[in-house]
């Protein structure tokens, strides 16, 4: 039976971290809001409010309940579909990495919305320039150093064990998003992160991912999503 994935229909966003794992593993799912529209998502979210409902998408709708938050969904899929190791220490380490990805994604979003999420970027450009400089110079290398150490901690070519896990698909999305958002900065930094580039390139050629990237299911990065390219915020 296919999973019901709910997320905003016009952007990659946080939902893409879920889609990539599902596509790489060949797990059947319905992208419900893309099929039925954003109003259907809001209606489904509203009806779940009084029953331990999600705060926001993405979430997987299961029989009688929903699982929300990217890291929570991925550890569930990892357990159900053998996308993560059976060893407890490794399983929770992957979850720890995914939560750190979530921390970085929050800071990525705050670069172009440092004052208020509800305000347009054009209303906070001055603050965004300051936020972007700090993120590019300090926070971005600090996060990438951490993920590089993780990608290089295993004897094999993947983050853990001898095959891909959801941590690898998340690294793929992270590197792709940063390349789109900060092309000049990433061009200057990438030589320091061979492990992350290796993982990214290996995920890109997995059969399920190749098919997904070539399909109309894969939306492009754009200035409505998490990773937004504004030339004035990028620098080497």
C-alpha positions in Angstrom: 0.0 0.0 0.0 1.3 3.5 -0.9 2.2 6.0 1.8 0.2 9.3 1.8 2.8 12.1 1.9 1.4 15.6 2.6 3.5 18.6 1.8 3.1 21.9 -0.1 2.6 21.2 -3.8 4.8 23.9 -5.5 8.1 23.6 -3.7 10.7 21.0 -2.8 11.0 22.3 0.8 11.4 19.9 3.7 9.3 17.4 1.9 12.1 16.7 -0.5 14.1 15.0 2.2 11.3 12.5 2.5 10.7 12.1 -1.3 14.4 11.4 -2.0 14.5 8.5 0.5 11.2 7.1 -0.9 12.4 7.4 -4.5 15.8 5.9 -3.8 14.3 2.9 -2.1 11.5 2.5 -4.7 8.8 2.8 -2.0 5.4 3.7 -3.4 3.8 6.9 -2.2 1.2 9.5 -3.2 2.2 13.1 -3.1 -1.3 14.1 -1.9 -1.2 17.9 -2.2 0.3 17.7 -5.7 -2.6 15.5 -6.7 -5.4 17.4 -4.9 -4.0 20.9 -4.2 -2.9 23.1 -1.3 -6.5 23.5 -0.1 -6.7 19.7 0.4 -3.5 19.8 2.4 -4.9 22.6 4.7 -8.2 20.7 5.1 -6.4 17.5 6.0 -4.2 19.3 8.4 -7.1 21.1 10.0 -9.1 17.9 10.7 -6.1 16.4 12.5 -5.7 19.3 15.0 -7.6 17.7 17.8 -6.1 14.2 17.4 -2.3 14.7 18.1 -2.0 16.3 14.7 1.1 17.7 13.0 2.1 21.3 13.6 2.9 21.6 9.9 3.8 19.5 6.9 5.5 17.3 5.8 3.8 14.3 7.4 2.9 10.8 6.5 -0.8 10.0 7.0 -1.1 6.4 8.3 -4.1 4.5 9.6 -5.7 6.7 12.2 -2.7 8.9 12.8 0.2 10.9 11.2 3.9 11.0 11.6 5.4 14.5 11.2 8.8 16.1 11.3 11.5 15.1 8.7 13.8 13.3 11.1 10.9 11.5 12.7 9.5 10.3 9.4 12.9 9.2 8.2 13.7 7.1 11.2 10.3 5.5 10.8 10.9 4.7 7.2 14.4 3.5 8.1 12.9 1.0 10.6 10.1 -0.1 8.3 12.1 -0.5 5.1 15.7 -1.2 6.1 17.0 2.2 5.2 19.1 2.5 8.3 21.3 0.1 10.3 19.9 -2.4 12.8 22.6 -1.5 15.3 21.0 0.9 17.9 24.1 3.2 18.2 24.2 3.6 14.4 20.5 4.2 14.1 20.4 7.0 16.6 23.6 8.5 15.2 21.9 8.7 11.8 18.9 10.4 13.5 21.3 12.7 15.3 22.8 13.7 11.9 19.3 14.3 10.4 18.4 16.5 13.3 21.6 18.5 12.7 20.6 18.8 9.0 17.3 20.2 10.3 19.2 22.8 12.4 21.2 23.8 9.3 18.1 24.1 7.2 16.5 26.4 9.8 19.5 28.7 9.5 19.4 28.5 5.7 15.9 29.7 5.8 16.7 32.5 8.2 19.3 33.9 5.8 16.6 35.2 3.5 14.0 35.7 6.3 16.0 36.9 9.3 13.4 39.2 10.7 10.0 37.5 10.1 8.8 34.5 8.1 5.6 36.3 7.3 7.4 39.3 5.7 8.6 39.3 2.1 12.3 39.1 1.4 12.2 42.5 -0.2 11.1 43.9 3.2 14.2 42.6 5.0 17.0 42.8 2.4 19.4 44.8 4.6 19.1 42.3 7.4 19.4 39.4 5.0 22.7 40.7 3.7 24.1 40.7 7.2 22.6 37.3 7.9 24.0 35.8 4.7 27.6 37.1 5.4 27.6 35.5 8.8 26.1 32.2 7.5 28.6 32.0 4.6 31.6 32.8 6.6 31.0 31.1 9.9 27.9 28.8 10.1 28.2 27.1 6.7 31.7 25.9 7.1 31.0 24.7 10.7 28.1 22.6 9.6 29.9 21.3 6.5 32.9 20.3 8.6 30.7 18.3 10.9 29.0 16.5 8.0 32.3 15.9 6.2 33.6 14.2 9.4 30.4 12.0 9.4 30.8 11.2 5.7 34.4 10.2 6.3 33.9 8.2 9.5 33.1 4.9 7.7 35.5 2.7 5.9 33.1 2.4 3.0 31.8 5.1 0.6 28.6 5.8 2.5 27.9 7.5 5.8 27.4 4.2 7.6 27.8 0.5 6.6 28.3 -0.5 3.0 25.2 1.0 1.5 23.2 4.2 1.3 20.9 5.3 4.1 18.5 8.3 4.5 21.5 10.3 5.8 23.1 10.0 2.4 20.0 11.2 0.5 19.7 14.1 2.9 23.4 15.1 2.2 22.6 14.9 -1.5 19.7 17.4 -1.1 21.8 19.7 1.2 24.7 19.9 -1.2 22.4 20.5 -4.2 20.5 23.2 -2.3 23.6 25.0 -1.2 25.0 24.9 -4.7 21.9 26.6 -6.0 21.7 29.1 -3.1 25.4 30.0 -2.9 27.1 29.0 -6.1 30.1 31.2 -5.6 30.6 30.3 -2.0 30.2 26.5 -2.7 32.7 26.7 -5.6 35.2 28.1 -3.1 34.5 25.6 -0.4 33.8 22.3 -2.1 37.4 21.2 -2.4 37.5 20.9 1.4 34.6 18.4 1.4 35.5 15.5 -0.8 33.4 13.1 1.3 30.2 15.1 0.9 30.8 15.5 -2.8 31.4 11.8 -3.1 28.1 11.0 -1.3 26.2 13.5 -3.4 27.5 12.0 -6.6 26.8 8.4 -5.6 23.2 9.2 -4.7 22.7 11.0 -8.0 23.4 7.8 -10.0 21.2 5.5 -7.9 18.6 4.1 -10.3 15.6 5.4 -8.3 17.1 8.8 -8.0 18.2 9.1 -11.6 14.6 8.3 -12.7 13.2 10.8 -10.2 15.5 13.6 -11.3 14.5 13.0 -14.9 10.8 13.0 -14.1 8.3 15.8 -13.6 7.9 14.8 -10.0 11.2 16.5 -9.2 10.6 20.3 -8.9 13.5 22.6 -9.4 15.0 24.8 -6.8 13.3 28.3 -6.8 13.0 31.5 -4.8 9.9 30.2 -3.0 11.6 27.3 -1.3 14.1 26.8 1.5 17.2 27.3 -0.7 16.8 30.6 -2.5 19.3 32.1 -4.8 19.6 35.9 -4.5 22.9 37.0 -6.2 23.4 39.8 -3.7 23.6 37.3 -0.8 26.3 35.1 -2.4 30.1 35.7 -2.3 33.1 33.5 -2.4 
